[in-house]
Every structure is written in structure tokens, then in C-alpha cells.
Amino acid sequence: MGKPTGFKEFERVLPKKDTVEKRKKNYKEFVQAYSDEELNHQAARCMNCGIPFCHSGCPLGNVIPEFNDAVYDGRWEEAYRILVSTNNFPEFTGRICPAPCESACVLGINKPPVAIEEIEKHIIEIAFKKEFVKARPMHLKTGKRVAVIGSGPAGLAAAAQLTKVGHEVTVYERDDKPGGLLRYGIPDFKLDKWVIDRRIKLMEEEGVVFRCNAEVGRNVPASELQDYDAVVLAGGSTIPRDLPIPGRELNGAHFAMEFLKQQNKRVGESPVDEADILATGKNVLVIGGGDTGSDCVGTSNRHGAKTVTQFELMPQPPRERTDAMPWPNYPMLLKTTTSHEEGCERFWGIATKEFVGDGHGNLKGVRIVDLAWEQDALGRPVRFKEVAESAREIPCELVLLAMGFLHPQHEGLLQQLGVELDERGNVRAQEGVYQTSADRIFVAGDMRRGQSLVVWAISEGRECARKVDEYLMGYSELESKDAVFSYA
């Protein structure tokens, strides 16, 4: 460990942020970097535990105590090598991961955990500055061709790993630029798109071919996939959960991703083909309390919304762990994001009953009712009932539905391939195997597991790539996340 007494000497400190007023004026990232001394102190807090639960908390199995030790001693190339041995894209996870590793940090039992996510981001950015990050094309080719459908985090991870062992990889992306959810689902103020472009350029230099504006099953025939030795489906979970109540057809009620994607396209100077969805001067209601809802809040404030309100069906989460959320499990706690800091009224235990129109087809308000939740012995909500005489109407001209996603799009590619679906509508494939019911067809990420985290998508893309490599070659030199590594 870098400093045996570091966890007692230094408190958890996160980097400074631009002021709310400054960051609301643009769509740029606003989290500043640690000073050299601050970064050293934060790495020193890692205790190098005998059993590092952070390993199991991280879906990628990142080797966290070892890279913290290297950071403390200023061994930057070693820290970088350790980090990328398990994570293809730490510049993404270091910005947008909810850090389940930190929830499992042993120091977090009775003190604030190690700032693992920020340390990870600093390692990769320092590595780029020191030019440790370089394209490493594989000159010994296998002659095998693999198609990856979707360029989100799962597809990019699979493509990167398969290219590393000499396969020729083509990534099909239905949008105009690669990145999937990273490019058109996450606002620029959380993940600036130059970060994606930098990584895509490296992957292209290593031999990955990206075909954009290419939706297999629509403008690219699925029969084209017969030219490949294997196919990885990584299209994500793209069908949003709807709210089919009276007035849903009114102008002003939209899915969150329609709103977010448009704004990302404006920032990226890509054409927006649909009618503009803008929050400017409007009373905005965001329905859904997750990260997508938070992104809608931050974007609405940057549009100049009149008011921003966020509703959640569930009761307000606790601020600290309960008996139902023991360490080291990931706790469902009250989360106040940087977008909430920028201005938002939040309410829990609210059901939306009707969207109210102005008589001309436009939204003017919503009718809502309070919910009373019954809890079990561990304090977990189990059932609710509407509170008598709590029904009311609030003004609202823009509703953004951010209630999660159901499953991948079935029409087109999946129907034409004839792959088997599970009971939730996802592509059926066993975890750890990733083989679908169709020959040569594999699946990874949200398309298989359902809506999840970016870090899980990267993990599945890596693991799926190893299984594809085994299928093609009979063995694989790609490392498993359960492997033991040496950094001599």
C-alpha cells in the first residue's frame, strides 16, 4: 500500500466543480482535475485490504489497490497498464460510472470510501498526456471476420478485444456517428464527445472499421451478415417504458431519449430531423428518478426552462444504508446529482394520472395523486395506495418520460435473424456463454441482460469477445476478468 496510515490522515475529497451559473451556460464538462498533491492524498487512502471487496464490486474486476499504489508512488505507466488490463475505456467509466466499487470499498464501512472513480479518470487522462496510450495494431491476422452490431459500450469493448487478437472487425452503427448511448444518450456536460472521438480514432488506427448510418435489418440487409465468421449483437435496450394514460398523445409529452438525443446532436452539429423538443421558458416535468431523469433536468436547465420538477413513483430513498442494504452490496440511497444542484424540485411517491391539454392538442398540465407506501420488516416498499383527496393539477408544458427501458427493438434485425428471446423480451443467451440460439450469433450488453450500467456493458462486451475468439480459434488468449494478472 502506498501509505499505511493514509486512510487515517486524509479525508475523501472530490475535485472542484465550476459554479452552477457558469456551467448552466454551456454543455461542456465542468469537473476540474485534482492537484498533484490532492491526487496523491486520495490514492493514499486505499488500505490495500487483505480481501479487496472493491474487486467484486466492479463488474470489470478492476485491480484497484494495485493501481492506487502506483498512483501514490507516481508510477504512471504502471498504473495505466494495470487499469487497462481490465478496462478498455477508463475515460468513459471514470466520468459516468456510478462506482459500485466504491460502495464495496472496505474503508466505506465506517468512513467515506476511496475516490476510486476519480483516480481512474486521472490515470487515463495522465496516460494520454504522457503518450502512453497508443494504437497497437495486430499485424498477425487470423483471417476471421466479425461483425459487431451497435457501437455503444458493449459493442466497442467487443470490437476492441477481437481486434487485439487479429480478427477483422466491422462495427455497424445506425446513427451518423459511433458511440451509441455514449454519444446520443449521455449529455456532453457529463461526457464530452471529444473523449469518444479520441478513442474511436485509436480503434480505427488498430484496424476496426465503423460503418455508420447502417441499420442492419433496415437499410442494410441481414443477409449481409452471412459474409462474417461470427456476429456480436450489441444493440442495447432501446424500447422505452411508456406511460399510457389519458392525454399521452398531446404535443409536449416525449420520451426522455428523444429530448436528450436531439440536444446531443445540436451540440455535435449533426442534423436534427424531427421537430425540436425544447424546454426553453416551459414548466418541465421529468417522470423518473434515475440517471436519465437527472440528465433531462440538467439539459432543461441549460435550455432555460421556467421550472423543472422531477417525480418518482417510489418513496424517497434513505440517505444512509439500512438493514436491507448491508455493506458491501450496492445501496439504493438518495442521490443528489450535479444536475439537481442546478435547480430542480423533487417529489417522491407521486402517480401521474392524466396529461391535460389546452384544447388545441398541446400539453398544459398534469393531474397527479400522492401515494402512501407500505413497507416490509426491512423497510423496503412493497405496495401502495392512493392518498385520499390528494389529487391535483399542476401546470406543465413539457413532460419527459424517463422511466427506463423494456427490451431491444425486435422489428428488423432480431426478427430476421430469428434469435430466441427470453421472457423479458431480451435476446436469450446464458451469462458467461453469450451464444444465442442462432449459429455464429453472439450477444452482449443491455440487449442480453436488459437495461444496466455502462460498466456492465463493457464487461459483457469483453467477456463475449473471449467466447467469440474461442468459437473461431478453439482457444483464446483474451484475459478473463476472473484471471490473475502479473505486472512485473
PEQUIBEL-V386794 format. One record per pair of residues at least 4 apart in sequence whose C-alpha atoms are under 6 Angstrom apart, sorted by the first residue. I is the first residue (numbers start at 1). J is the second residue. If there is no record, write none. Layout:
I | J
I | J
//
This chain:
1 | 48
1 | 69
2 | 44
2 | 69
2 | 72
3 | 44
6 | 10
6 | 44
6 | 45
7 | 45
15 | 32
15 | 33
15 | 34
16 | 32
17 | 30
17 | 31
17 | 32
18 | 30
20 | 342
24 | 302
27 | 188
27 | 189
28 | 189
29 | 189
29 | 190
34 | 38
34 | 39
40 | 72
43 | 68
43 | 72
48 | 65
53 | 104
54 | 101
54 | 104
54 | 105
55 | 61
55 | 62
57 | 100
57 | 101
57 | 104
58 | 100
58 | 101
59 | 456
60 | 459
61 | 481
62 | 86
67 | 79
70 | 75
70 | 79
71 | 75
84 | 88
90 | 94
91 | 121
93 | 97
94 | 117
94 | 120
94 | 121
102 | 113
103 | 330
104 | 328
105 | 113
107 | 111
107 | 113
108 | 112
108 | 113
122 | 126
127 | 132
128 | 133
135 | 202
135 | 205
135 | 206
136 | 206
137 | 206
138 | 166
141 | 166
142 | 166
142 | 167
144 | 167
145 | 167
145 | 168
145 | 169
145 | 228
145 | 229
146 | 169
146 | 228
146 | 229
146 | 230
146 | 231
147 | 169
147 | 170
147 | 171
147 | 231
148 | 171
148 | 231
148 | 232
149 | 171
149 | 172
149 | 233
149 | 234
150 | 155
150 | 172
150 | 173
150 | 234
150 | 235
151 | 155
151 | 156
151 | 173
151 | 178
151 | 179
151 | 180
152 | 179
152 | 180
152 | 181
153 | 457
153 | 458
154 | 234
154 | 445
154 | 457
154 | 458
154 | 461
155 | 234
157 | 458
157 | 461
157 | 462
158 | 461
158 | 462
158 | 465
162 | 167
162 | 465
163 | 167
169 | 208
170 | 209
170 | 210
171 | 210
172 | 211
172 | 214
173 | 212
173 | 214
174 | 212
174 | 213
174 | 214
174 | 215
175 | 212
175 | 213
176 | 212
176 | 213
177 | 212
179 | 183
181 | 185
182 | 186
184 | 261
184 | 264
185 | 261
188 | 192
194 | 198
203 | 208
204 | 208
214 | 220
215 | 219
215 | 220
216 | 220
216 | 221
216 | 222
216 | 413
217 | 221
217 | 222
217 | 412
217 | 413
230 | 440
231 | 441
231 | 442
232 | 442
232 | 443
233 | 443
234 | 444
235 | 447
236 | 446
236 | 447
237 | 407
237 | 408
237 | 446
237 | 447
237 | 451
238 | 408
239 | 405
239 | 406
239 | 407
239 | 408
240 | 404
240 | 405
240 | 406
241 | 403
241 | 404
241 | 405
241 | 406
245 | 354
246 | 354
247 | 355
250 | 361
250 | 362
250 | 363
251 | 362
251 | 363
252 | 363
252 | 397
252 | 398
253 | 398
253 | 399
254 | 400
255 | 400
255 | 401
256 | 400
256 | 401
256 | 402
257 | 261
259 | 277
265 | 269
265 | 270
279 | 300
279 | 303
279 | 305
280 | 303
280 | 304
280 | 305
281 | 305
281 | 306
282 | 305
282 | 306
282 | 397
283 | 306
283 | 307
283 | 396
283 | 397
284 | 307
284 | 308
284 | 396
284 | 398
284 | 399
285 | 309
285 | 310
285 | 399
286 | 310
286 | 399
286 | 400
287 | 310
287 | 311
287 | 401
287 | 402
288 | 293
288 | 311
288 | 312
288 | 402
288 | 403
289 | 293
289 | 312
292 | 402
293 | 402
296 | 300
297 | 339
298 | 339
300 | 305
301 | 305
308 | 344
309 | 344
309 | 345
309 | 346
310 | 346
311 | 347
311 | 348
312 | 348
313 | 349
313 | 350
313 | 351
314 | 349
315 | 348
315 | 349
316 | 348
317 | 333
317 | 334
318 | 333
318 | 334
319 | 333
319 | 334
321 | 325
324 | 378
325 | 331
336 | 340
340 | 344
349 | 370
349 | 371
350 | 369
350 | 370
350 | 371
351 | 368
351 | 369
352 | 368
353 | 367
353 | 368
354 | 366
354 | 367
355 | 366
356 | 363
356 | 364
356 | 365
356 | 366
357 | 362
357 | 363
357 | 364
358 | 362
358 | 364
363 | 397
364 | 395
364 | 396
364 | 397
365 | 394
365 | 395
365 | 396
366 | 393
366 | 394
367 | 392
367 | 393
368 | 391
368 | 392
369 | 390
369 | 391
370 | 386
370 | 387
370 | 390
371 | 385
371 | 386
371 | 387
372 | 384
372 | 385
373 | 383
373 | 384
374 | 381
374 | 382
374 | 383
374 | 384
375 | 379
375 | 380
375 | 381
375 | 382
376 | 380
407 | 425
407 | 426
408 | 447
410 | 414
410 | 415
411 | 415
419 | 437
419 | 438
420 | 428
420 | 437
421 | 425
421 | 426
421 | 427
421 | 428
422 | 426
422 | 428
426 | 447
426 | 448
427 | 448
429 | 434
429 | 435
429 | 436
430 | 434
434 | 442
434 | 443
434 | 464
435 | 442
436 | 441
436 | 442
444 | 448
444 | 460
444 | 461
445 | 457
445 | 460
446 | 450
446 | 451
460 | 464
466 | 478
469 | 473
469 | 476
470 | 474
470 | 475
470 | 476
//
